[in-house]
């Protein structure tokens, strides 16, 4: 499995979930072309508290967990908590978000990528099975589809992790 791990400092904690989504998109090098949601869990009993969704379309799939639009909701309203960010319901990329520390005396309002490793999956690769096939092809320069897949991957943002580039996009 291809795993990308990033450490990002976000200031201030009253950042909205909509803005947090854009931060995650920049960090992963994705193009914000799919729906997403944030499932917020209690730190005490690990039960889901609320599902913050990006679109009213999501309400058609209401489950047992209360669902709210993420618009205007702030990280500070739900911290401390555990979060799961799901992006692209077709490819179904699920990310556990761990808040390691809350620092109230931050000196910047700009998010900052502190560290990272691994490549994020390219946009629209087809989920885990598509990613496995993609990686199989690009690891073999003799594969008949190697050049096509490499070019396609680059067009979809599949590049080695570069903290400076991530921080450039986070400043936008």
Secondary structure, DSSP 8 states (H G I E B T S, - for coil): ----EEEEE-S-TT-BHHHHHHHHHHHHT----S-EEEEEE-TTT--EEEEEES-GGGGGG--SS-EEE-TT-BGGGT-S-EEEEEE-TTT-EEEEE------TT-S-SS-EEEEEES----TTS-HHHHHHHHHHHHT-TTSTTHHHHHHHHHHTT-----HHHHHHHHT-
